[in-house]
């Protein structure tokens, strides 16, 4: 799965993308925020060049845009060193990670980004192993969870009791290491293939 690099158009964004994509040999795609080619779940991680995004006068809208990204791993780089605590607090979320500010060296940026992406790859391998531990029924229920339907609806669709669905959900959460339905749904979107009918 490729890594998506978000930045604003311009020389600075192009140079940073060139530096990162050449130093970290993996599949990369570059896009402006909100203008990527694929749905976000297609990417293993999202790297955001925050310099122009957070230093302009439209930062409130951009913060809202960043927080609305539905992806389990968003890595922020090149953010202003004097980023206001208000903006930083608005961006605090389990899936958003501050990697390196604009004052760091190229070597520090590459090292921190490599560590964050390698950690993601290790976690992805572990989650793939977790997926192998899921029974076929658990995989069916987890896939149904991505629709956003209630347990009762999932139970009806799969001809199970609601209690059985709840038991499966509990086991699924333990096996894949998530705490709630949203995290489980995100995990499923990344790691389960859609059912073929």
N, C-alpha and C positions, 0 to 999 in steps of 0.2 A: 504494500500500500504506500502511495506517495505521501510526502509531507507537503502541506500547503503553506506557502509564504505569502502573507498579506502585507502590502505596503501601498502607499499612495504613489501615483505616477511621478516620474522625475528622476534625475540623475542620482540623487542620494539613495533612493530606494533601489534603483538598478545596481548601483555599486555594492550596496550591502547584500543584496540577493546574490550577486556574483561571488562575493567573498564567502558567504555561507555555503552556497551550493557547490562551490569548488573545494572547499575545505572539508566538507562532510559528504562523502560519496554515498549518496542514496538517491532515490527518485524524488525529484522536487517539482512543484508547480507553483507559479507565481500568479497572483491576482490582486485586484483591488478589493478592499473589504466589501463583501456582499456581492461580488461579481465573479465568483469561482465557476468553473465548468461543471463540476459534479456536486452532488449533495455532500454535506460535510462529513457524513459517516464513511465516505469513500476514502478519507485520508487518515493516516495513522496518527498525525498530530497537526496542529495549526501553530505556526510561528508568526507572530505579529510584530512588524516594525512599527513601534509606537511614536517615533519622533514627530512626524507630521500629524499623526492621528491625535495625539494627546497634547501637543504643544500649541495647537491653534485655538481660536476663539470658540470653536464648535465642539469643545471637548465633552460637554454633557451629552450631546446626541451620540457621539462616538463611544462614550462609556456605556451607554444604553445598548448600542449596537454590539459591543464586545460582550457584554453580559448576556445578551440574548443568543449568542452562538451556542448551538446545541452540539457540543463535542466534549468528550471526557478529558482532553488534554490540549490546553491553550497555553502557549509559551510566549511571554511578552519580552521583547528585547528592545534595546535602543530607546528606552523611555527616558524622559528628561530627569536628570539627577535631582532637580528640585521639584519633582512631581508633588503636587499638593497632597496633604494627608487626606483631604476630603475625597479626591479622585482615587487615591490608593485604596481607601476604605470601601469605596463604591465598587472597586474591582476585586475585592476579596471574595473568593469562591473556591470550593474544593477543586474545580477543574482549571482554574486560572493560576499560573505560576509566573512570578517575576524572575527572569533569568539573569539579565545584565542591563545596567543602565547605560546611557550614552557616554559616560565618562570612562568606561572600562576600555582596556586595550583590546586589540583584535584577538590576541591569544586567549585572553580571559573570556571573551565572548564565545569563541569557538569551543574552548574547553567546557564552559558551563552549558552551552547548547548541546554539545556531544553527550555530556553526562545526563542531561534531561532526556534526550532522545533514546540513549541506551537504556536508561531506567525504564522508559516507556516500552522499549522492545522486550526487556526482561519481563515486565509485567504482562505484556501481550502473550509471550510464550507461556507464562504461568496460567493466564486465563484460558489459553487454548488447551492446556492440560486439564483445567477445570471443566472445560466444555466436554472433554472426552469422558469425564466422570458423570456427566448428566445422562440420565436415562432418556430413552426416546420420548416418553411421556413428558418428562420435565422440559425437554427441548420444545415440544409442542406447546406446552403451557407458557414457557418463556417467550416463544414467538408470538403467541396470542396477546401477551402482556404489552407488546409494542403497539397494539391498536389503541391502547388507553382504556379499554373496556374494564368494567368492574368484574370482580371474581365471579359473581352470580352469572354474568353474561358469558364469561369464559367457560364456566361449568356447564351451562346450557349448551353452548356450541360444541363442547367435547363430550357431552352426555355423561357428565360426572356430577357428584354432589359438590356443593360449595365448600364443604368441610375438606373434601379430598383435594380440591384446588388449593385451599389455604395450606394444607400440609405440604403439598408439592412446592408451593411458593417459599415456605420456610426452608425446606431442604435446598432449593435453588439458591436462595440468598446466602446460605452458609457455604455452599460449594463454590460459588463464583466470587464470594467476598464482598457483597454489597449490603447496604443497610436499608434501602427503600426501593419502591417500584420504579422511580425515575432512574436511579442508578442501574437497576436490573434491565430496564428498557434500553438504556444507552449501551450497556454491555451486549445485549442481544443484537442491537442494530450493527454493532461492530463485528460480532463473532459468529452469529448464526446466519446461515443461508436461508432465504425465503423458501417456504414450502412450495413444492411444485404440484400443481393440480392437474 
